[in-house]
């Protein structure tokens, strides 16, 4: 336990010997690490970790010896952008609505918080590995989810049957019943045995919709599919990869950002002739992220990753490598 604490203190670059400032600096670094780990999976968890960590960092500023706040040129530019946004919000036609929207713009503070909490090269390496490793969990799960499929994709929907009467068509997928995920038609029938009316959440590319179905609407048949009014079903694979976010656009944006960082590290490792193991691991990470990005079917994010990667190659590689990359 003590060795783990010493390692965290070393990564956090804690130099003060006073108890309260040490605890605050440790908390700021730990929640920064949690923010980075949660980033490829959950917006809510990421924001929660950020707010707790930044609060600890701000409180630390009130204790001596007070640390010097670092902004850098990028930080100053972000502060100027936020200040301009604040002025434009105050002078807008509906100031209160505009000021409320500044919550999104205030996320620039993540940069200020990170720059001041990350104090050494070891922390940079540790957090970068944590970010890519966490992203790999989501990236590798995308093709697995595709292979396994989800829900109940219905076919041969009978006209006038229970599902057809509420607007369900061939190719629609029942994904949840009363908010719970399902994997077979029996789950729908079992839910109707417990309640007279259930809410079905269905997926039809590229959106979800909900309908309500009542027990008396079912056909009197032993086979659950026949009772619900369709002839066959299978797990659906007609969905965009969304990771753990639940929405493919957010997932794709995270993939292209982390993918750009990973590709830059791969190019550096290749150009500096680092160990083959490191090059292979980074190469596998880039390929996995690229595959997950393809499965999200978001062309804008795919194009963004291509442009950023090619820009990195042009700026940081030899002419021969540029031609190979092209």
C-alpha positions in Angstrom: 0.0 0.0 0.0 2.8 2.4 1.0 4.7 1.7 -2.3 1.5 2.5 -4.3 1.2 5.8 -2.5 4.8 6.6 -3.0 4.4 5.8 -6.8 1.4 8.2 -7.0 3.2 10.9 -5.2 6.2 10.5 -7.6 3.9 10.7 -10.6 2.0 13.7 -9.2 5.3 15.5 -8.5 4.4 16.3 -4.9 7.2 18.1 -3.1 5.5 19.8 -0.1 5.6 18.0 3.3 2.5 19.6 4.7 -0.3 17.1 5.1 -3.3 19.0 3.7 -1.6 20.3 0.5 -0.2 16.8 -0.1 -3.6 15.3 0.1 -5.1 17.9 -2.2 -2.4 17.5 -4.8 -2.8 13.7 -4.6 -6.6 14.0 -5.1 -6.1 16.4 -8.0 -3.8 13.9 -9.8 -5.9 10.8 -9.0 -9.1 12.4 -10.3 -7.2 13.6 -13.4 -6.2 10.0 -14.0 -9.8 8.9 -13.5 -11.0 11.6 -15.9 -8.7 10.2 -18.5 -9.7 6.6 -17.9 -13.4 7.5 -18.1 -13.0 9.7 -21.2 -13.5 7.0 -23.8 -16.6 5.6 -22.1 -18.8 8.1 -20.2 -19.3 11.9 -20.4 -20.9 12.0 -17.0 -18.2 10.1 -15.2 -15.5 12.2 -17.0 -17.1 15.5 -16.0 -17.6 14.3 -12.4 -13.9 13.3 -12.1 -12.8 16.6 -13.7 -15.0 18.7 -11.3 -13.8 16.9 -8.2 -10.2 17.0 -9.3 -10.3 20.7 -10.3 -11.9 21.6 -7.0 -9.1 19.9 -5.1 -6.6 21.8 -7.3 -8.3 25.2 -6.7 -8.5 24.6 -2.9 -4.8 23.7 -3.0 -4.0 27.3 -4.2 -5.1 28.7 -0.8 -2.4 26.8 1.1 1.2 27.8 1.4 3.5 27.3 -0.3 1.2 28.4 -3.1 2.0 26.9 -6.5 2.5 29.1 -9.6 -0.4 28.8 -12.0 0.8 27.8 -15.5 -1.3 28.9 -18.5 1.0 28.5 -21.6 0.2 30.2 -25.0 -2.6 27.7 -25.7 -4.1 28.3 -22.3 -4.0 32.1 -22.8 -5.7 31.7 -26.2 -8.4 29.5 -24.7 -9.0 32.1 -21.9 -9.3 34.8 -24.5 -11.8 32.8 -26.4 -13.9 32.2 -23.3 -13.7 35.9 -22.4 -14.9 36.8 -25.9 -17.8 34.2 -25.6 -18.7 35.8 -22.2 -18.9 39.3 -23.7 -20.9 38.1 -26.7 -23.3 36.2 -24.4 -23.9 39.3 -22.2 -24.6 41.4 -25.3 -26.9 38.9 -27.0 -30.6 39.2 -27.6 -31.3 36.6 -24.8 -28.4 37.0 -22.3 -29.6 34.4 -19.8 -30.0 31.7 -22.5 -26.5 32.5 -23.9 -24.9 32.6 -20.5 -26.4 29.2 -19.7 -24.7 27.8 -22.8 -21.3 28.9 -21.4 -21.2 25.7 -19.4 -20.0 23.9 -22.6 -17.4 26.6 -23.3 -16.1 26.4 -19.7 -14.7 22.9 -20.5 -11.5 24.8 -21.6 -10.7 24.7 -17.9 -9.8 21.0 -18.4 -6.7 22.2 -20.2 -5.7 24.6 -17.5 -6.3 22.0 -14.8 -4.3 19.3 -16.7 -1.3 21.6 -17.4 -1.0 22.5 -13.8 -1.5 19.0 -12.3 0.9 17.2 -14.7 4.3 18.1 -13.5 6.8 15.6 -15.0 7.5 13.4 -18.0 6.6 10.2 -16.1 3.1 11.5 -15.5 2.7 12.3 -19.1 3.7 8.8 -20.1 1.5 7.2 -17.5 -1.6 9.2 -18.4 -1.0 8.7 -22.2 -0.8 4.9 -21.7 -3.9 5.0 -19.5 -5.8 7.0 -22.2 -4.9 4.7 -25.0 -5.4 1.5 -22.9 -8.8 2.6 -21.8 -9.8 3.6 -25.4 -8.6 0.1 -26.6 -11.3 -1.5 -24.3 -14.0 0.4 -26.2 -12.3 -0.1 -29.6 -11.9 -3.9 -29.2 -15.5 -4.3 -27.9 -16.9 -2.7 -31.1 -16.3 -5.7 -33.5 -17.2 -8.1 -30.7 -20.6 -6.4 -30.3 -21.1 -6.5 -34.0 -20.3 -10.3 -34.2 -22.6 -11.0 -31.3 -25.4 -8.8 -32.4 -28.1 -7.3 -30.1 -31.8 -7.5 -29.5 -34.4 -9.2 -31.7 -34.5 -8.2 -35.3 -38.0 -9.3 -36.6 -38.8 -10.5 -40.1 -42.1 -11.6 -41.7 -44.2 -9.2 -39.6 -47.8 -10.3 -40.0 -50.2 -7.6 -41.2 -52.7 -6.8 -38.5 -50.6 -8.7 -35.9 -49.7 -7.3 -32.4 -46.4 -5.7 -33.6 -47.7 -4.5 -37.0 -50.6 -2.8 -35.3 -48.2 -0.5 -33.3 -46.1 0.3 -36.4 -43.3 -2.3 -36.3 -42.0 -3.3 -39.7 -39.7 -5.9 -41.1 -36.1 -5.3 -40.1 -36.9 -3.4 -36.9 -35.1 -4.6 -33.8 -36.6 -4.8 -30.4 -33.7 -3.8 -28.1 -35.3 -3.1 -24.7 -38.5 -4.0 -22.9 -39.4 -1.6 -20.1 -35.9 -0.3 -20.3 -34.2 -3.7 -19.9 -32.2 -5.2 -22.7 -33.5 -8.4 -24.3 -32.0 -11.2 -26.4 -34.9 -13.4 -27.5 -38.7 -13.0 -28.1 -39.4 -15.0 -24.9 -38.3 -11.9 -22.9 -41.1 -9.8 -24.4 -43.7 -12.5 -23.6 -42.3 -12.9 -20.0 -42.6 -9.2 -19.4 -46.2 -9.3 -20.6 -46.9 -12.1 -18.2 -45.9 -9.7 -15.3 -47.6 -6.6 -16.6 -50.6 -5.9 -18.8 -48.8 -3.2 -20.8 -45.1 -3.0 -21.6 -43.0 -0.4 -23.5 -40.9 -1.7 -26.3 -37.9 0.2 -27.5 -37.1 -0.5 -31.1 -34.2 0.4 -33.4 -34.7 1.4 -37.0 -31.6 2.7 -38.8 -30.6 5.3 -37.6 -32.9 6.0 -34.7 -34.8 4.5 -31.8 -38.5 4.7 -31.2 -40.9 3.3 -28.5 -44.3 1.7 -28.7 -46.6 0.1 -26.1 -48.1 -3.3 -26.4 -50.7 -5.0 -24.2 -51.0 -8.6 -23.2 -54.5 -9.1 -24.7 -53.1 -8.1 -28.2 -51.0 -11.3 -28.3 -52.0 -14.1 -30.6 -52.9 -17.3 -28.7 -49.9 -19.3 -29.7 -47.2 -21.1 -27.8 -44.4 -19.9 -30.0 -43.4 -16.4 -28.7 -42.6 -15.2 -32.3 -46.0 -16.2 -33.6 -47.7 -14.8 -30.5 -46.1 -11.4 -31.2 -46.9 -11.5 -34.9 -43.8 -12.3 -36.9 -42.3 -15.4 -38.5 -38.6 -15.3 -37.8 -35.9 -13.3 -35.9 -32.2 -13.0 -35.4 -29.7 -10.9 -33.4 -29.4 -7.6 -35.2 -26.0 -6.4 -36.6 -27.5 -3.4 -38.3 -26.3 -0.8 -35.9 -23.4 1.7 -35.6 -20.7 1.1 -33.1 -21.3 3.4 -30.2 -19.0 1.9 -27.5 -20.3 2.5 -24.0 -21.7 6.0 -24.9 -24.9 4.8 -26.5 -24.4 7.2 -29.4 -22.1 6.7 -32.4 -21.2 10.3 -33.0 -19.7 10.9 -29.5 -17.9 7.5 -29.7 -16.4 8.4 -33.2 -15.2 11.8 -32.0 -13.3 10.2 -29.1 -11.9 7.5 -31.4 -10.5 10.0 -33.9 -8.9 12.2 -31.2 -7.3 9.3 -29.4 -6.4 7.7 -32.7 -4.6 10.8 -33.8 -2.5 10.8 -30.6 -1.8 7.1 -31.0 -0.7 7.5 -34.6 1.6 10.3 -33.7 3.3 8.0 -31.1 3.5 5.2 -33.6 5.2 7.5 -36.1 7.7 8.7 -33.5 8.4 5.1 -32.4 9.0 4.0 -36.0 11.1 7.0 -36.9 13.4 6.7 -33.8 13.8 2.9 -34.3 12.4 2.0 -30.9 11.8 -1.5 -29.7 9.7 -3.7 -32.1 7.3 -4.6 -29.3 6.4 -0.9 -28.7 5.9 -0.4 -32.5 3.7 -3.5 -32.8 1.6 -2.5 -29.7 1.0 1.0 -31.1 0.3 -0.3 -34.6 -2.3 -2.7 -33.1 -3.9 0.1 -31.2 -4.1 2.3 -34.3 -5.6 -0.5 -36.4 -8.1 -1.3 -33.6 -9.2 2.3 -33.3 -9.5 2.6 -37.1 -11.7 -0.5 -37.3 -14.0 0.7 -34.5 -14.2 4.1 -36.3 -15.2 2.3 -39.5 -17.9 0.4 -37.6 -19.3 3.7 -36.3 -20.0 4.7 -39.9 -19.2 8.4 -39.3 -17.5 9.8 -42.3 -16.6 13.2 -40.8 -14.7 11.6 -38.0 -13.0 9.2 -40.4 -11.9 12.1 -42.6 -10.7 14.0 -39.6 -8.4 11.1 -38.5 -7.1 10.8 -42.1 -6.3 14.5 -42.3 -4.6 14.7 -38.9 -2.6 11.5 -39.5 -1.4 12.7 -42.9 -0.5 16.1 -41.5 1.6 14.4 -38.8 3.4 12.3 -41.4 4.1 15.3 -43.7 5.4 17.4 -40.8 7.4 14.7 -39.0 8.6 12.0 -41.4 11.0 11.6 -44.4 9.8 12.0 -48.0 10.1 8.2 -48.5 7.8 7.6 -45.5 5.4 10.2 -46.8 5.1 8.3 -50.1 4.6 5.0 -48.3 1.9 6.5 -46.0 0.1 8.0 -49.0 
